[in-house]
Amino acid sequence: MTPAARLAAAAQVLDQVLAGEAAEKALIGWARRSRFAGSGDRAALRDLVFDALRRKRSLAALGGAMTGRGLMLGLLRAEGRDPDTLLTGQGHALPPLTPDERQAGRPPAPGPEASDMPDWLWPLLLDSLGDRAAQVATVLQSRAPVMLRVNLAKANPGQALAALAEDGIIAEPDPVSGTALKVGDGARKVAQSRAYLEGLVELQDGSSQATMDELSLPRDGKILDFCAGGGGKSLAMAARGGAQVMAHDIQPARMKDLPARAARAGVRIQTLETAALAQAAPFDLVLCDAPCSGSGAWRRAPEGKWDLTPQRLVELCAIQDGILKQAAGLVAPQGVLAYATCSVLRDENEARIAAFVSAHPDWRQIAVRRWDPGPSGDGFFLAQLRKG
């Protein structure tokens, strides 16, 4: 496909997304209808679609319309490229600009539009981040880095880097964590590389790795990953050895790949149904990586930024309160309750800890840390609490 044809395909997919279809579903549908497209075309199309979704408001302003065509026009203008070279109407290209389109478009207004945030969310971001809000919003307009975690149960960073290089994947250690590698060239090869297939590395965000580094894992005893999802944090904790790691999720299907991932990583992780938690308790460490807005990771899932509503945020906060209350009952005396989110919003972070401690005065916060989205990873929050 030519660059002009890719631009036209992206505009088509974006129109479907703007009409309410999930981006991944729209991209898969396009690929099935477009058997002529190669892997490079599919990758380029995906990049165009997600670049546009990250910057939907500002690009619509520049392009003069909240349409797939308008977003692609806005992207070209943002990049300083001449639209007339790609919107030619020839072959599979988009039609040429109309006189109205040449006059349309303007610089995005300062504040939420230029920062690509919903109007209602901007004050919350300012309250949560203060003078860092604009910088964080700017980071969320760009692509996230591809980060790997070295599996210390099988390799050290040097061995992992050498194995990746065998498959043409160039990475380098990242200071966010002693296990973190940032991929430069060859990111799309990772899933088929020997280093990945043999369990020397796992795909894991840098800030997520740093979050695990902050936890003081018990040398013996038991750890529960209470909201395990796919089990990335369970694998990271198990790789450090010592304690027995168990994983639970309210939707067990999310953990379906965890046994195979654990076998590949050379670690043991026991999965628990909700009904089995009480019998397995108490735990020396209970980690709650709670469901959240994902605001710290909107580079990876930009639709979440536009789909979040005030009502949904209230619902998420209530879910987070419930998780903390339930998980606290599973912690051993002198054990640690750890609460984490990939959110940058105070409502989901400090406010939830304050509400929990207010309702449970026998618990106290012993540590807290934030990570803003940046060159090494997503936005994360971690608070650790102990009873007594």
N, C-alpha and C positions, 0 to 999 in steps of 0.2 A: 504494500500500500504506500502511496505517496503521502508526504506530510499533509497535503491538502485533504486527501481522503480520510486520513486519521482524524483530522479536525472535524470534518463533517460527521463522521461516525460518533465522535465524542458529543457533538451537539445533539444528535439523535438520542443517545443514551441519557444525556442530561435532561432532555425533555421528559423522558419516562420517569426519571428520578423526581423531577419537579412536580410531576403528576401524582406522586405518592409511592412509586415502586422503589424497593430497596436497591441501592447501587449494585451490590453484588449480584442480585437476581437479574437486573437489567444487563449487566456485563456478560453474565453467563448466557442469557438469551441471545444477545448480539453474537457471541462466539458461535453458538449453535446454528445461527442463521447465516453465518459468514465463514463457511468452511475454507474459503480461499485465504483467510488471514493466518499468518504464521505466528509463532510464539512472540516474535519481536513486535508484531503489530498489536497483539493482545496486551502485551506489557505496556507499550506506548499509549494505547487507548486508556488503560487503567490509570496510568499516571496523569493523563489529561483530565479525566473525570474527577479524580480525587483532588488534583490541584485546584480545579474549579470549585469543588464543594468546600474546601478549606477556606476559600476566599469569595464565597458566593455573593455577599453583599457588596464588597468593594468592586468586584469584577462586573456585577450587574450595573453599578453606577457608571463605570468606565465604558461598558458596552451599550448602555442605554436601554437595556431590557432584561428582565428576569426570565430569560428563556435560554435554551441550550445554545442557540446562535449568539444571543447577547453575551453569554458568559464566555464563549470562545473569542468573540470580538474583544471583550474586555481583557481577556488573557493576553491576546496579541498586543493590545495597546499598553498593558502593564509591562510587557517585556520589550517595548520599543520596536516591535516588528511591524512592517507595513502590511495591513490586511489585504491590500490589493494583490499581493503576490500569492496569496493562498485562497482567497475568496474570488475565484475566477469563473465559476460555473462550468468549467471544463472537466470532462471525465466524471469523477465522483466528488468533485469539490463543491463547496457551498456556493450559492449564487453570489454574484458581485454585490457590493454595498449599494443600497439605494441612497438617493439624495438625503432622505430623512435620517438614515443611519449615519451618514457622514456628519450631520449636525448634532446627532444625539450623543450622549455620553458626557460625563463630567468627572472631575476628581471627587472621590468619596469624601463625605463630610467628616471632620475630626470627631473622635469618640467612637461609639459602637459601630458605625458604618465602616469607617476606615480600619477599625480593629477587627472587623468581621465577627461581631457579637450581636445577639438579639438585644433589642433595647432594654427589655425588662431585666436581663442578666447583667448588664454593664455595671449598675450600682453595686450588685453583689460582688462582682469581681474587684471593684475598687475597694469595697469594705474588707475583702479577704486579703488583698495583696498590696493595697496602698499604692505607693509610687512605682511598684513593680508591675502593676496591672497591664500597662501598655506594652511593656517589654514581653511579658508572658503571652499576651494576645498576638504579638508579632511572631513569636516562636511558633505558636499554634497555626500560623498561616503557612508554614513550610512543612516539608516532609520530615518524618522522624528518622533518626539514625537506625541502622540495622545493627543490633547488639547481640553478642553471644555470651553465654556463661560457660566457662571452663568447668567441666565436671571433675572435681578434685578426687572423686572416687576412682577415676581412670587415668587422669592425665594432669600435668602441670601446664601453665600457659605456654611455655616454650614448645612442648610436645604438640599441643593443640594447634599452635600457629604453623608448625612444620607440616602437620597433617593437612590443614586447610590449603597450604601453599601447593601441595601435591595436585590439588584439583583446580588450581588457578584462582584461589580465593585469597585475596590480600587483606589482612586484618592487622590490627595493632592493639596492644594493651591500652586500656582506658583507665584514667585515675579514679573514676567513680567507685570502682571496686577492684579488689585483688583478683577477682575471677572474670572481670569484664574485658571483652574484646570488641572493638568497633570495626565493622567490615567496611572496607573501601571498595575495591573492585571485586566483582564476582558474587555479589549478594544473592542473585537468583540461582546460583549453583549450590547454595548451602544445603538444601534439603536432600540433595542427591550425592553429597560429598561423603567420603569415607569417614571424616571426622564426626559428622553428624550421625551417619548410619551405625557407627560403632560406639556411639555414646560418649565421645570425648567432649562434645559441646552440645549445648541446648540453646535454642533461641529464647532469650529472656532480656527484657528491657534493663538498661543499666541502673536506673533508679530503683527498680524492683530488686535487683541484686544488692544494691546498697542498703535497702530496707532489711534484707535478710542478714546483712553484716551487723546491723545495729542490735539484733536480737542476741541475747546471751543464752545460747542453747545449753540445756542441762547435759552433763556428760553421760548420765545414765537416766533412767526414768522414761517418761512418755511425753510426746509432743502431739498435739492435735491441730491439724490444719482444718479449721471449722468450716470455712467457705472455700473449698479447695478448687472448684472449677476444674480446669484441665490438669491441675496438680503441679504447675511449675514451681511454686514455692515449696511444696512438699518435697520435690526432687532436690531443690537447692539445699534444704535443711538436711535431708537424708545423706547427701553427698559429703557433709561434714562429719558424719559418723557419730557414734556414741549412742544417743537416745533412740528409742523406738519411735518411728514416725507413723502416725495414722492420719488418714484423710477422710473428710466427710463433706458432702454437699447436699443441700435440700433437694436438688435434682440429680440423683445418682447417675443419670445418663451422661452428665457432663464429665464424669470421671471414667468413662468407658475405655478410653485409650491409656489410662494411667498404668495399669498392670504391664502393658507392653512397653511403655516409656520407661518404667522402673527397671524392667528386665534389661532393656538396652543400656541403661545407665549403670547397671550393676549394683542397684540398691534395693532394699526391701521397704515397701510401703503397704500397710494394711488399710483397706478401704472399709468404712463403717456406714451402715444405714443409720438413719435417725433413731430408730428403736434400739439400737445397740449402744448408743452413746453413754447412757447412764451406767450400764454394766461395765463399760471400759474405763470410765472415770474413776478417780480423779487424774488430771494431767498436770505435769509440771509447767507446761507452757501451752496455752491455747491461743492460736493466731486466728484472728478474724479479719480476713481481707474482704471487707464487706461490699456488697453490691452498692454502686454509687453512680453518680452522673457521668463518670469517666472524663470529667473536664480536664484532668491533667494529661489525658491520652487522646485528645480530640484530633491530633495530627494523624493518628492511625484510623480513627473512626469519626470523620468529620460530620457525618449525618447526625450524630448524637448531639452536637452543638445546636443544631436547628430543631431537633425533635423535642428537646427538653422543654418542659413547661413548668410554671410555678407550682401547679398541682402535683406534677410528677416529682418535683424536688421535695415537697412536703411528704409524699408517700415514701420516698427513699429514706428520708430522715426517720420516719416511723419504723421502717424495716431495720435500719441501723440500730435504733434503740432496742428493738426486740432481740436482735442478734447479740448485742452486748449483754442484755439481761440473761438470756439463755446460756450464753457461753460462760458467764461468770460462775454459774452453778457447777461447771465442770472442772474448775481450777482447784488444784490441791492447795492445802494450807502452805503459805509462803511461795506459792507458784505465781506465775506471771500471766496476765491477760493482755494480749497485744492486739491493738485495733489499727487497721491500715485501710487506706483508700487510695485510689488513683485519681483523687479529686483535689482541686485547688481551692474549693469553696469552704469558707469558715463554717457555714451551716452544717456541712457534712463531717467536719473535722473537729476543731476545738469546741464547737457548740455541742456536739454529741458527747464528748468526754465530760464537759461541764455538766450536762444534763444527767449523765450516768452517775457521776460522783455526788451530785446533789441528791439524787434518789437513793444512792447507796453510800452513805457517809463512812462506812467501814472500809471503803476502797480509796486508794490514793494514787495519783499519777506519779510515777517515778522517772519517766523520761518522755520526751516528745521531740519530734524533728519533722521538718518539711523539706521537700525537694521541689524546686520549680522546674517546669519543662525547660530543657536546654540541650546542649550538644551531646550530652551523654545519656539522656533518657527523658522519661515522662515526668509529670508532676506526681508526687507521692506524699502521703502523710502517714506518720507512725506515732502512736502513743502507747506507752507501756504502763500497766497498772498492777498494783499488788494490794492484797487485802491486809488490813491492820495498820 
